[in-house]
């Protein structure tokens, strides 16, 4: 007889806390949560000797769009956390942003992050293509970190046939502030992608100042491309929350969206 894992139980608790209508796109067998959590919160990883917050307003805007567009209760103010912080496991997904290389993580940080991933957490890596940064250097360091965290997993292209591209919206490709490659990159753990990396400056497309102005231009597709970046961000969150999808007949909330 198969016994449920710790992650399975945690996800069931979260579904109960959110209510039966919160997540309509997945089966209720593997949902993230902590027993005390009733609202999702978006978390960003703090790390040393780099620029961990190149897009300070992006996650706040993504939280607001999640609130408007989905039935998931979400805290509108994101949090920042270190790998060893108490309560790291309260966050179903962790965003790691940057625009330049960073120092190697200490063993204690690696151990905590590895445990977080094995218990069902998801790490989203998003290089920021800033004017004075080195996104290629950040991406290389972040991918090396992913290999340290999951040494038995190979970096894998995530094609558009993957359920990430239809977990809430149907998308034909990833996109962000820049058009970027036609795939994401993932590191599998069991039956899911535990680490997912973009190379599209997703957060750059989401960032908006307190006056409501977009902080960065989206090229080459403008408003349409920005909208698809928001849709990708929402899909990533929904994928992290719920992983038992039927790939053959996914439940689509919205029609297909073509990136410019």
Buried (B, 14 or more C-beta within 10 A) or exposed (E): EEEEBEBBBBBBBBBBBBEEEBBEBBBBEBBBBBEEBBEBBBBBBEBEEBBBBBBBBBBBBBBBBBBEBBBBBBBEEBBBBBBEBEEBBBBBBBBBBBBBBBEBBEEEBBBBBBBBBBBBBBBBBBBBBBEEBBBBBBBEBBBEBBBBBBEEBEBBEBEBEBBBBBBBBBBEBBBBBBBBBEBBBBBBBEEBBBBBBBBBBBBBBBBBEEEEEBBBEBEEBEEBBBBBBBBBBBBBBBBBBBBBBEEEEBEEBEEEBEBB
